[in-house]
Amino acid sequence: MAENHKKAAGRLCYLCNQRRAALKRPKTLEQICRECFYEVFEEEIHQVIVKNQLFKPGERIAIGASGGKDSTVLAYVLSELNRRHNYGLDLFLLSVDEGITGYRDDSLETVKRNEIQYGLPLKIVSYKDLYGWTMDEIVKMIGLKNNCTFCGVFRRQALDRGAALLKVDKLVTGHNADDIAETVLLNILRGDIARLSRCTSITTGEDGPIPRCKPFKYTYEKEIVMYAYFKRLDYFSTECIYSPNAYRGFAREFIKDLERMRPRAILDIIKSGEDFRISTSTKMPEQGTCERCGYISSQLRGLPLWEVR
Ligand SMILES: Nc1ncnc2c1ncn2[C@@H]1O[C@H](COP(=O)(O)OP(=O)(O)OP(=O)(O)O)[C@@H](O)[C@H]1O
């Protein structure tokens, strides 16, 4: 960040041609000033929201808030845009406490501060209350293998339950362009055509109880970090202590390497995912519902009975 800062200093901003450039924009490599950076960063997100008709006036929206950089910037920018452009949204923070000591307990403290800083009501739902156990207990029992898969499934359901308690119309998450490009690549590597065809959708679950959208679908992770840094936003920056997902880590590093050579690579991977056409002869897996808890499941049985309350 400091090097980037130094390289840009001394020149005039490429966009306004008035103020000194303060940074090199990761997405375009343009040398621009802070003010122009804030403007293009926020305006691009506004355009994504408008073009994709993500929200309707009067809607209640829950922001999936983990305390990390993405969801913290999302909460901040969405409140700003809501005010500036009169979206007419009622915004809420929704956090899931997975019960991971030394990680989620600390990041939730950040979300509690964000609740006050941004004036957004916060709802916390926990695995302990919903299912009767914490991830600490699960990891003690099953170890680190597959624990991310378990946790991902449970978090999805917990967010739905929290959203239902808040009576919101939609849930937004801080998934960014890097996350989506990474998922496209992983689905190709795994030959998972069903997931590949839906992982680039900006809104999902429209046929379910609570649709989800990703306003940061085209927002670069590096720009989110820069924005949070320059705006001095209060966020928690530690990785989950139980996330040893080496395969995903490899895809992430690969995309970072591509980005270094060609910043557009992230957008190009997303575009490839969006334009992918599935042959009509490809057999798609059917999505079912769990025979025990009734929640959506890729297999007949979703969560084991003892896990759902
Ligand atoms: N415990 C949680 N409670 C509420 N929302 C969550 C939680 N964990 C993840 N999310 C939502 O899912 C998004 C993607 O989560 P992921 O685990 O990939 O985190 P991330 O990329 O580190 O994002 P962040 O920087 O916001 O933590 C987050 O931006 C957030 O909106």
Ligand as a Chemical Component Dictionary entry (heavy atoms), coordinates in Angstrom:
data_LIG
# 
_chem_comp.id                   LIG 
_chem_comp.type                 NON-POLYMER 
_chem_comp.pdbx_formal_charge   0 
_chem_comp.three_letter_code    LIG 
# 
loop_
_chem_comp_atom.comp_id 
_chem_comp_atom.atom_id 
_chem_comp_atom.alt_atom_id 
_chem_comp_atom.type_symbol 
_chem_comp_atom.charge 
_chem_comp_atom.model_Cartn_x 
_chem_comp_atom.model_Cartn_y 
_chem_comp_atom.model_Cartn_z 
_chem_comp_atom.pdbx_ordinal 
LIG N1  N1  N 0 -20.402 -14.830 10.416 1  
LIG C1  C1  C 0 -20.979 -14.124 9.466  2  
LIG N2  N2  N 0 -22.063 -13.375 9.753  3  
LIG C2  C2  C 0 -22.692 -12.654 8.797  4  
LIG N3  N3  N 0 -22.298 -12.604 7.520  5  
LIG C3  C3  C 0 -21.222 -13.328 7.172  6  
LIG C4  C4  C 0 -20.507 -14.118 8.118  7  
LIG N4  N4  N 0 -19.474 -14.709 7.480  8  
LIG C5  C5  C 0 -19.538 -14.308 6.195  9  
LIG N5  N5  N 0 -20.581 -13.471 5.998  10 
LIG C6  C6  C 0 -20.989 -12.798 4.746  11 
LIG O1  O1  O 0 -20.454 -13.507 3.627  12 
LIG C7  C7  C 0 -19.514 -12.671 2.918  13 
LIG C8  C8  C 0 -18.353 -13.504 2.406  14 
LIG O2  O2  O 0 -17.784 -14.178 3.476  15 
LIG P1  P1  P 0 -16.292 -14.713 3.516  16 
LIG O3  O3  O 0 -16.204 -15.724 4.568  17 
LIG O4  O4  O 0 -15.856 -15.015 2.129  18 
LIG O5  O5  O 0 -15.546 -13.488 4.134  19 
LIG P2  P2  P 0 -14.543 -12.414 3.591  20 
LIG O6  O6  O 0 -14.287 -12.535 2.123  21 
LIG O7  O7  O 0 -13.409 -12.386 4.524  22 
LIG O8  O8  O 0 -15.512 -11.166 3.828  23 
LIG P3  P3  P 0 -15.463 -10.189 5.040  24 
LIG O9  O9  O 0 -14.226 -9.381  4.744  25 
LIG O10 O10 O 0 -16.721 -9.386  5.019  26 
LIG O11 O11 O 0 -15.323 -11.067 6.276  27 
LIG C9  C9  C 0 -19.107 -11.610 3.919  28 
LIG O12 O12 O 0 -18.674 -10.433 3.269  29 
LIG C10 C10 C 0 -20.388 -11.395 4.697  30 
LIG O13 O13 O 0 -21.291 -10.552 3.997  31 
# 
loop_
_chem_comp_bond.comp_id 
_chem_comp_bond.atom_id_1 
_chem_comp_bond.atom_id_2 
_chem_comp_bond.value_order 
_chem_comp_bond.pdbx_ordinal 
LIG N1  C1  SING 1  
LIG C1  N2  SING 2  
LIG C1  C4  DOUB 3  
LIG N2  C2  DOUB 4  
LIG C2  N3  SING 5  
LIG N3  C3  DOUB 6  
LIG C3  C4  SING 7  
LIG C3  N5  SING 8  
LIG C4  N4  SING 9  
LIG N4  C5  DOUB 10 
LIG C5  N5  SING 11 
LIG N5  C6  SING 12 
LIG C6  O1  SING 13 
LIG C6  C10 SING 14 
LIG O1  C7  SING 15 
LIG C7  C8  SING 16 
LIG C7  C9  SING 17 
LIG C8  O2  SING 18 
LIG O2  P1  SING 19 
LIG P1  O3  DOUB 20 
LIG P1  O4  SING 21 
LIG P1  O5  SING 22 
LIG O5  P2  SING 23 
LIG P2  O6  DOUB 24 
LIG P2  O7  SING 25 
LIG P2  O8  SING 26 
LIG O8  P3  SING 27 
LIG P3  O9  DOUB 28 
LIG P3  O10 SING 29 
LIG P3  O11 SING 30 
LIG C9  O12 SING 31 
LIG C9  C10 SING 32 
LIG C10 O13 SING 33 
# 
